[in-house]
Amino acid sequence: MNTEIVFVVEEAPEGGYLARAVNHAIFTEADTLDALPAQVRDAVQCHFDPEAKPSLIRLHHVRDEVIAA
């Protein structure tokens, strides 16, 4: 049983935020960062059986930043 699942969180090109699980086929999105944890929890609950559900969800925020040379 996995005790932790990690999601990579990125800004969506059309606005809002995308979250995708590492090593699992789980994807979700939300309009705001405040709404994203609830969407991620719901996606995890839908993906796993109750006895196999991870006990910890980690959100890893990635920000793309361009710096002039």
Residue pairs with C-beta under 8 A, 6 or more apart in sequence:
1 51
1 52
2 52
2 54
3 54
3 55
3 56
4 54
4 55
4 56
4 57
4 58
5 21
5 22
5 24
5 26
5 44
5 54
5 56
5 57
5 58
6 21
6 22
6 23
6 58
6 60
7 19
7 20
7 21
7 22
7 26
7 40
7 57
7 58
7 59
7 60
8 19
8 20
8 22
8 60
8 62
9 17
9 18
9 19
9 33
9 36
9 59
9 60
9 61
9 62
10 17
10 18
10 61
10 62
10 63
10 64
11 17
11 18
11 63
11 64
12 18
12 29
15 31
16 29
16 30
16 31
16 32
17 29
17 30
17 31
17 32
17 33
17 36
18 27
18 28
18 29
19 27
19 28
19 29
19 30
19 36
19 39
19 40
19 43
19 59
20 26
20 27
21 27
21 43
21 44
24 47
25 47
26 43
26 44
26 47
27 43
28 36
28 39
28 40
28 42
28 43
29 39
30 36
30 38
30 39
36 59
37 57
37 59
40 57
40 59
41 57
44 53
44 54
44 57
45 53
48 54
